[in-house]
Amino acid sequence: MLAFISARQAGLDDPLRLRRAESTRRVLSLELNKDRDVERIHGSGVNTLDIEPIEGRYMLSGGSDGIIVLYDLENFSRKPCYTCKAICSVGRSHPDVHKFSVETVQWYPHDTGMFTSSSFDKTLKIWDTNTLQEVTVGGIQGFRKSTSALPKKILEKQIRSLDPVEFFQDRFCRPADVFTFEGTVYSHHMSPVATKHCLIAVGTKSPKVQLCDLKSGSCSQILQGHRQEVLAVAWSPRYEYVLATASADSRVKLWDVRRASGCLITLDQHNGEKSKASSEAANTAHNGRVNGLCFTSDGLHLLTIGTDNRMRLWNSSSGENTLVNYGKVCNESRKGLKFTISIGCDPEFAFVPYGSTIAVYTIHSGELITMLRGHYSTVDCCVFQPNFQELYSGSKDCNILAWVPALREPIPDEDTEKQHLNPAFEDGWSSSDDEG
């Protein structure tokens, strides 16, 4: 690290190299944070997590109980031991709560004024948080309706008299729009870079990929090509019109939503060498259901996971299988698997739910770096916080765990070591000629 700093000060090195080196070191030292808890609200498994990309402060979670929870990750107490509080939620008593399991939650990529959720109840809901405004009263920080006609003194009295979580739950936002589908919704995604469209890609029990337009409030387009249910969808972080979809038909497709034909590439695990595969296996990405996909942060590569216990890395431009060998990647999920990729590291890492653990792989070499252990049951999702190189994971054990970089241990000074050396262990031999 000192070499990086010296080279930077001398103008011999790019400052980005120092940042990447430190980010990489922090990711490699991730461990379960025993001093930080995330308040337990869900009564059943946690299926999905998302951290808003603007401040990296607010986290959403969706559970098998249909509940959506919003957490504040900021440590306002400044104490080493603290709990990330749930500041509001859509609980079972909320009139607009999802009836069945919430499979995906996602913040609007450009600000915290909106987020989305989709569920096994066949709906995609758009939640407007602009009807809320942040307030701090008597040390209680959260949200209230900005349209409230209550005088400030009365509002402050109400806040102080109520439990913070109850207060925020009671005043949580209503959905601004609801899209209803014919089948179960497995996954949805909004483009992180789109400026010319507001499309949400939705994967359902139908083989047709639905594109919902936030501007018109309707399903504006359908992408046809898969033969079975669509389990995962992801927009490219590099090209705003490029979409990847994964299906139970063993196929992964890349689409340009501007084209009439739509499909750009159907990924082939054999890279077109049909002699090595049967006709049935041709143009399949995996030998089982494909239920997880994620672009690298630069959008140049795509990672996919299938129920054949394999993870594959693809060139997103050519569709070529890079043939990186990750070994057996245990995947017993029958629905979408939510894994994530680091940002700002060199090399980049993939964090993959692996039974009750999280496997950390080097993306381009396939090396298994470590297994993060802490959950008591199957891990269903994880999300990376790039500002501080932290990881959050959700599991069927109803817990959300925080994984943070280990603190650097101070290097003991040689003189300090001598001062604390027990006299009983000191060497009594002397080379002085005066001593006999």
JORARA-V642712 format. One record per pair of residues at least 12 apart in sequence whose C-alpha atoms are under 10 Angstrom apart, sorted by the first residue. I is the first residue (numbers start at 0). GAP is how many residues later the second one is. Records with the same first field share a line. If there is no record, write none. Layout:
I->GAP + GAP
This chain:
0->17 + 20 + 21 + 24
1->16
2->15
3->13 + 14 + 15 + 17 + 18
4->12 + 13
15->328
16->327 + 328 + 329
18->325 + 326 + 327
19->323 + 324 + 325 + 326 + 327 + 328
20->323 + 324 + 325 + 326
21->322 + 323 + 324 + 367
22->319 + 320 + 321 + 322 + 323 + 363 + 364 + 365 + 366 + 382
23->318 + 319 + 320 + 321 + 322 + 323 + 324 + 325 + 365
24->320 + 321 + 364 + 380 + 381
25->319 + 362 + 363 + 364 + 378 + 379 + 380 + 381 + 382
26->315 + 318 + 321 + 322 + 333 + 359 + 361 + 362 + 363 + 364 + 376 + 377 + 378 + 379
27->321 + 332 + 341 + 342 + 361 + 377 + 378
28->341 + 360 + 374 + 375 + 376 + 377 + 378 + 379
29->330 + 340 + 342 + 359 + 360 + 361 + 372 + 373 + 374 + 375 + 376 + 377
30->340 + 341 + 342 + 343 + 359 + 360 + 371 + 372 + 373 + 374 + 375 + 376
31->340 + 341 + 342 + 359 + 360 + 369 + 370 + 371 + 372 + 373 + 374
32->48 + 341 + 357 + 368 + 369 + 370 + 371 + 372 + 373
33->47 + 48 + 367 + 368 + 369 + 370
34->44 + 45 + 46 + 47 + 48 + 367
35->37 + 39 + 44 + 45 + 46 + 47 + 48 + 365 + 366 + 367 + 368
36->36 + 44 + 45 + 46 + 47 + 48 + 362 + 363 + 364 + 365
37->33 + 34 + 35 + 44 + 45 + 46 + 47 + 48 + 354 + 361 + 362 + 363 + 364
38->32 + 43 + 44 + 45 + 46 + 47 + 48 + 360 + 361 + 362
39->29 + 43 + 44 + 45 + 46 + 358 + 359 + 360
40->20 + 22 + 26 + 27 + 28 + 44 + 45 + 48 + 50 + 357 + 358 + 359
41->19 + 20 + 21 + 22 + 23 + 24 + 25 + 26 + 27 + 49 + 354 + 355 + 356 + 357 + 358
42->20 + 21 + 22 + 23 + 24 + 353 + 354 + 355 + 356
43->19 + 20 + 21 + 22 + 23 + 57 + 351 + 352 + 353 + 354 + 355
44->17 + 18 + 19 + 20 + 21 + 56 + 332 + 333 + 334 + 335 + 349 + 350 + 351 + 352 + 353 + 354 + 355
45->15 + 16 + 17 + 18 + 19 + 20 + 21 + 22 + 55 + 56 + 57 + 333 + 334 + 335 + 336 + 347 + 348 + 349 + 350 + 351 + 352 + 353 + 354
46->14 + 15 + 16 + 17 + 18 + 19 + 54 + 55 + 56 + 57 + 58 + 289 + 290 + 291 + 332 + 333 + 334 + 335 + 346 + 347 + 348 + 349 + 351
47->12 + 13 + 14 + 15 + 16 + 20 + 54 + 55 + 56 + 57 + 58 + 69 + 288 + 289 + 290 + 291 + 332 + 333 + 334 + 335 + 345 + 346 + 347
48->12 + 13 + 14 + 19 + 20 + 21 + 54 + 55 + 56 + 57 + 58 + 289 + 331 + 332 + 333 + 334 + 335 + 343 + 344 + 345 + 351
49->12 + 20 + 54 + 55 + 56 + 57 + 65 + 331 + 332 + 333 + 334 + 335 + 342
50->19 + 20 + 21 + 22 + 54 + 55 + 56 + 332 + 333 + 334 + 335 + 341
51->54 + 55 + 56 + 57 + 58 + 59 + 60 + 63 + 333
52->54 + 55 + 56 + 57 + 58 + 59 + 139 + 332 + 333 + 334
53->53 + 54 + 55 + 56 + 57 + 58
54->56 + 57 + 332
55->16 + 17 + 18 + 328 + 329 + 330 + 331 + 332
56->14 + 15 + 16 + 17 + 18 + 328 + 330
57->12 + 13 + 14 + 15 + 16 + 26 + 28 + 29 + 49 + 54
58->12 + 13 + 14 + 25 + 27 + 46 + 47 + 48 + 324 + 326 + 333
59->12 + 26 + 28 + 29 + 44 + 45 + 46 + 47 + 55 + 56 + 57
60->28 + 41 + 42 + 43 + 44 + 45 + 56 + 320 + 333 + 339
61->27 + 28 + 36 + 39 + 40 + 41 + 42 + 43 + 44 + 55 + 56 + 57 + 332
62->35 + 37 + 38 + 39 + 40 + 41 + 42 + 56 + 331 + 332 + 333 + 335
63->34 + 35 + 36 + 37 + 38 + 39 + 55 + 56 + 332 + 334
64->26 + 27 + 32 + 33 + 34 + 35 + 36 + 37
65->24 + 25 + 26 + 31 + 32 + 33 + 34 + 35 + 36 + 37 + 52 + 53 + 54 + 55
66->22 + 23 + 24 + 25 + 26 + 27 + 30 + 31 + 32 + 33 + 34 + 35
67->20 + 21 + 22 + 23 + 24 + 29 + 30 + 33 + 34 + 36 + 37 + 49
68->16 + 17 + 18 + 19 + 20 + 21 + 22 + 36 + 100
69->15 + 16 + 17 + 18 + 19 + 20 + 99 + 102
70->13 + 14 + 15 + 16 + 17 + 18 + 71
71->12 + 13 + 14 + 15 + 16 + 69 + 70
72->12 + 13
75->63 + 65
76->62
83->318
84->79 + 80
85->56 + 78 + 79 + 82 + 83
86->53 + 54 + 55 + 56 + 77 + 78 + 79 + 80 + 81 + 82 + 85
87->54 + 55 + 76 + 77 + 78 + 79 + 80 + 81 + 82 + 83 + 84 + 85
88->76 + 77 + 79 + 80 + 81 + 82 + 83 + 84
89->78 + 79 + 80 + 81 + 82 + 83 + 84
90->78 + 79 + 81
92->76 + 77
93->75 + 76 + 77 + 78 + 79 + 80
94->79
95->29 + 77 + 78 + 79
96->28 + 77 + 78
97->19 + 20 + 21 + 22 + 23 + 24 + 25 + 26 + 27
98->20 + 21 + 22 + 23 + 24
99->18 + 19 + 20 + 21 + 22 + 23 + 84
100->17 + 18 + 19 + 20 + 84 + 85
101->15 + 16 + 17 + 18 + 19 + 21 + 22 + 83 + 84 + 85
102->14 + 15 + 16 + 17 + 18 + 81 + 82 + 83 + 84 + 85 + 232 + 233 + 234 + 235
103->12 + 13 + 14 + 15 + 16 + 20 + 81 + 82 + 83 + 84 + 85 + 232 + 234 + 277
104->12 + 13 + 14 + 19 + 20 + 82 + 83 + 84
105->12 + 20 + 82 + 83 + 84
106->19 + 20 + 82 + 83 + 85
107->18 + 19 + 20 + 81 + 82 + 83 + 84
108->81 + 82 + 83 + 84 + 85
109->81 + 82 + 83 + 84 + 85
111->16 + 17 + 18
112->14 + 15 + 16 + 17 + 18 + 19 + 20
113->12 + 13 + 14 + 15 + 16 + 17 + 59 + 61 + 62
114->12 + 13 + 14 + 60 + 75
115->12 + 59 + 60 + 61 + 62 + 72 + 73 + 74 + 84
116->58 + 61 + 70 + 71 + 72
117->60 + 61 + 62 + 66 + 67 + 68 + 69 + 70 + 71 + 84 + 85
118->65 + 66 + 67 + 68 + 69 + 85
119->63 + 64 + 65 + 66 + 67 + 84 + 85
120->59 + 60 + 61 + 62 + 63 + 64
121->57 + 58 + 59 + 60 + 61 + 62 + 63 + 64 + 82 + 83
122->55 + 56 + 57 + 58 + 59 + 60 + 61 + 62 + 81
123->51 + 53 + 54 + 55 + 56 + 57 + 61 + 63 + 64 + 76 + 78 + 88
124->49 + 50 + 51 + 52 + 53 + 54 + 55
125->48 + 49 + 50 + 51 + 52 + 53 + 88
126->45 + 46 + 47 + 48 + 49 + 50 + 51
127->44 + 45 + 46 + 47 + 48 + 49
128->14 + 15 + 16 + 43 + 44 + 45 + 46 + 47
129->15 + 16 + 43
130->12 + 13 + 14 + 15 + 16 + 17 + 40 + 41 + 42 + 43
131->12 + 13 + 14 + 15 + 16 + 39 + 40 + 41
132->12 + 13 + 14
133->12
134->21
135->20 + 23
136->18 + 19 + 20 + 22 + 23
137->18 + 19 + 21 + 22
138->21
139->19 + 20 + 23 + 24
140->18 + 23 + 27
141->22 + 23 + 25 + 26
142->21 + 24 + 25 + 26 + 28 + 29 + 30
143->15 + 23 + 24 + 26 + 27 + 28 + 29
144->23 + 26 + 27 + 28
175->41
176->37 + 40 + 41
177->39 + 40
178->33 + 38 + 39 + 40
179->38 + 39
180->21 + 23 + 24 + 25 + 29 + 38
181->22 + 23 + 24
182->20 + 21 + 22 + 23 + 46
183->19 + 20 + 21 + 22 + 45
184->17 + 18 + 19 + 20 + 21 + 44 + 45 + 46 + 47
185->16 + 17 + 18 + 19 + 43 + 44 + 45 + 46 + 47 + 105 + 149 + 150 + 151
186->14 + 15 + 16 + 17 + 43 + 44 + 45 + 46 + 47 + 58 + 104 + 105 + 148 + 149 + 150 + 151
187->12 + 13 + 14 + 15 + 16 + 21 + 22 + 23 + 24 + 43 + 44 + 45 + 46 + 47
188->12 + 13 + 14 + 22 + 43 + 44 + 45 + 46 + 54
189->12 + 21 + 22 + 43 + 44 + 45 + 46 + 50 + 53
190->43 + 44 + 45 + 46 + 47 + 48 + 49 + 50 + 51 + 52
191->42 + 43 + 44 + 45 + 46 + 47 + 48
192->42 + 43 + 44 + 45 + 46 + 47 + 48
193->41 + 42 + 43 + 44 + 45 + 46 + 47
194->45
195->44 + 45
196->16 + 17 + 18 + 43 + 44
197->13 + 14 + 15 + 16 + 17 + 18
198->12 + 13 + 14 + 15 + 16 + 17 + 18 + 19 + 20 + 21 + 22 + 36 + 41 + 42 + 58
199->12 + 13 + 14 + 19 + 20 + 33 + 34 + 35
200->12 + 18 + 20 + 21 + 22 + 31 + 32 + 33 + 34 + 42 + 43 + 44
201->17 + 20 + 28 + 29 + 30 + 31 + 32 + 43
202->26 + 27 + 28 + 29 + 30 + 31 + 42 + 43 + 44 + 133
203->24 + 25 + 26 + 27 + 28 + 29 + 43
204->23 + 24 + 25 + 26 + 42 + 43
205->18 + 20 + 21 + 22 + 23 + 24 + 25
206->16 + 17 + 18 + 19 + 20 + 21 + 22 + 23 + 24 + 40 + 41 + 42
207->13 + 14 + 15 + 16 + 17 + 18 + 19 + 20 + 21 + 22
208->12 + 13 + 14 + 15 + 16 + 17 + 20 + 21 + 24 + 36
209->12 + 13 + 14 + 20
210->12 + 46
220->36
221->35 + 40
222->32 + 33 + 34 + 37 + 38 + 39 + 40
223->37 + 38 + 39
224->26 + 28 + 36 + 37 + 38 + 41
225->19 + 20 + 21 + 22 + 23 + 24 + 25 + 26 + 27 + 40
226->20 + 21 + 22 + 23 + 24
227->18 + 19 + 20 + 21 + 22 + 23 + 61
228->17 + 18 + 19 + 20 + 60
229->15 + 16 + 17 + 18 + 19 + 21 + 22 + 59 + 60 + 61 + 105 + 106
230->14 + 15 + 16 + 17 + 18 + 58 + 59 + 60 + 61 + 62 + 103 + 104 + 105 + 106
231->12 + 13 + 14 + 15 + 16 + 20 + 58 + 59 + 60 + 61 + 62 + 72 + 103 + 104 + 105 + 106
232->12 + 13 + 14 + 19 + 20 + 21 + 58 + 59 + 60 + 61 + 103
233->12 + 20 + 58 + 59 + 60 + 61 + 68
234->19 + 20 + 59 + 60 + 64
235->18 + 58 + 59 + 60 + 61 + 62 + 63 + 64 + 65 + 66 + 80
236->58 + 59 + 60 + 61 + 62 + 63
237->57 + 58 + 59 + 60 + 61 + 62
238->17 + 60 + 61
239->16 + 17
240->14 + 15 + 16 + 17 + 18
241->12 + 13 + 14 + 15 + 16 + 20 + 21 + 22 + 74
242->12 + 13 + 14 + 19 + 20 + 21
243->12 + 19 + 20 + 21 + 22 + 49 + 50 + 51 + 58 + 72
244->21 + 45 + 46 + 47 + 48 + 49 + 59
245->39 + 43 + 44 + 45 + 46 + 47 + 58 + 59 + 60 + 90
246->38 + 41 + 42 + 43 + 44 + 45 + 59 + 89
247->38 + 40 + 41 + 42 + 43 + 58 + 59 + 86 + 87
248->35 + 36 + 37 + 38 + 39 + 40 + 41
249->17 + 18 + 31 + 33 + 34 + 35 + 36 + 37 + 38 + 39 + 40 + 41 + 56 + 57 + 58
250->15 + 16 + 17 + 18 + 30 + 31 + 32 + 33 + 34 + 35 + 36 + 37 + 38 + 39 + 55
251->13 + 14 + 15 + 16 + 31 + 32 + 33 + 34 + 37 + 38 + 39 + 40 + 41 + 52 + 67
252->12 + 13 + 14 + 15 + 30 + 31 + 32 + 66
253->12 + 13 + 62 + 63 + 65
263->53 + 54 + 55
264->18 + 51 + 52 + 53 + 54 + 55
265->16 + 17 + 18 + 19 + 53
266->15 + 16 + 17 + 18 + 19 + 47 + 48 + 49 + 51 + 52 + 53 + 54
267->13 + 14 + 15 + 16 + 17 + 18 + 46 + 51 + 52 + 53
268->12 + 13 + 14 + 15 + 16 + 17 + 18 + 43 + 44 + 45 + 50 + 51 + 52 + 53 + 54
269->12 + 13 + 14 + 15 + 16 + 50 + 51 + 53
270->12 + 13 + 14 + 48 + 49 + 50 + 51 + 52
271->48 + 49
284->19 + 20 + 21 + 25 + 26 + 27 + 29 + 36
285->18 + 19 + 20 + 21 + 22 + 23 + 24 + 25 + 26
286->19 + 20 + 21 + 22 + 23
287->17 + 18 + 19 + 20 + 21 + 22
288->16 + 17 + 18 + 19 + 20 + 44 + 45 + 46 + 47
289->14 + 15 + 16 + 17 + 18 + 19 + 20 + 21 + 44 + 45 + 46 + 47
290->13 + 14 + 15 + 16 + 40 + 42 + 43 + 44 + 45 + 46 + 47
291->12 + 13 + 14 + 15 + 19 + 39 + 41 + 43 + 44 + 45 + 46 + 47 + 48 + 60
292->12 + 13 + 18 + 19 + 20 + 43 + 44 + 45 + 46 + 47
293->19 + 44 + 45 + 46 + 47 + 56
294->18 + 19 + 21 + 45 + 46
295->17 + 20 + 44 + 45 + 46 + 47 + 52 + 53 + 54 + 67
296->44 + 45 + 46 + 47 + 51
297->45 + 46
298->16 + 17 + 18
299->14 + 15 + 16 + 17 + 18
300->12 + 13 + 14 + 15 + 16 + 17 + 18 + 19 + 20 + 21 + 62 + 63
301->12 + 13 + 14 + 15 + 17 + 19
302->12 + 13 + 36 + 37 + 38 + 47 + 60
303->35
304->24 + 25 + 26 + 31 + 32 + 33 + 34 + 47
305->23 + 24 + 25 + 26 + 27 + 30 + 31
306->22 + 23 + 24 + 25 + 26 + 27 + 28
307->20 + 21 + 22 + 23 + 24
308->17 + 18 + 19 + 20 + 21 + 22 + 23
309->15 + 16 + 17 + 18 + 19 + 20 + 21
310->12 + 13 + 14 + 15 + 16 + 17 + 18 + 19 + 20 + 41 + 55
311->12 + 13 + 14 + 51 + 54
312->12 + 13 + 50 + 51 + 53
321->42
322->41 + 42 + 43
323->39 + 40 + 41 + 42 + 43
324->38 + 39 + 40 + 41 + 42
325->35 + 36 + 37 + 38 + 39 + 40 + 41 + 42
326->39 + 40 + 41
328->23 + 24 + 25 + 26 + 30
329->22 + 23 + 24 + 25 + 29
330->21 + 22 + 23 + 24
331->22 + 23 + 46
332->20 + 22 + 45 + 46 + 47
334->45
335->44 + 45
336->15 + 16 + 42 + 43 + 44 + 45
337->13 + 14 + 15 + 41 + 42 + 43 + 44 + 45 + 55 + 56
338->12 + 13 + 14 + 15 + 19 + 20 + 40 + 41 + 42 + 43 + 44 + 45 + 54
339->12 + 13 + 41 + 42 + 43 + 44 + 51
340->19 + 20 + 21 + 22 + 41 + 42 + 43 + 45
341->20 + 21 + 41 + 42 + 43 + 44 + 47 + 48 + 49
342->41 + 42 + 43 + 44 + 46
343->42 + 43 + 45
344->41 + 44
345->16
346->15 + 16 + 17 + 18
347->13 + 14 + 15 + 16 + 17
348->12 + 13 + 14 + 15 + 16 + 17 + 18 + 19 + 20
349->12 + 13 + 14 + 16 + 18 + 19 + 34
350->12 + 19 + 20 + 21 + 30 + 31 + 32 + 33 + 40 + 42
351->19 + 27 + 28 + 29 + 30
352->18 + 19 + 25 + 26 + 27 + 28 + 29 + 40 + 41 + 42
353->17 + 18 + 24 + 25 + 26
354->20 + 21 + 22 + 23 + 24 + 25 + 40
355->15 + 16 + 17 + 18 + 19 + 20 + 21 + 22 + 23 + 24 + 39 + 40 + 41
356->13 + 14 + 15 + 16 + 17 + 18 + 19 + 20 + 21 + 22 + 23 + 36 + 38
357->12 + 13 + 14 + 15 + 16 + 17 + 20 + 21 + 22 + 23 + 24 + 35
358->12 + 13 + 14
359->12
371->31
373->19 + 27 + 28 + 29
374->18 + 19 + 20 + 21 + 22 + 23 + 24 + 25 + 26
375->19 + 20 + 21 + 22 + 23
376->17 + 18 + 19 + 20 + 21 + 22
377->16 + 17 + 18 + 19
378->14 + 15 + 16 + 17 + 18 + 19 + 20 + 21
379->13 + 14 + 15 + 16 + 17
380->12 + 13 + 14 + 15 + 19
381->12 + 13 + 18 + 19 + 20
383->19
384->19
387->16 + 17
388->14 + 15 + 16
389->12 + 13 + 14 + 15
390->12 + 13 + 14
391->12
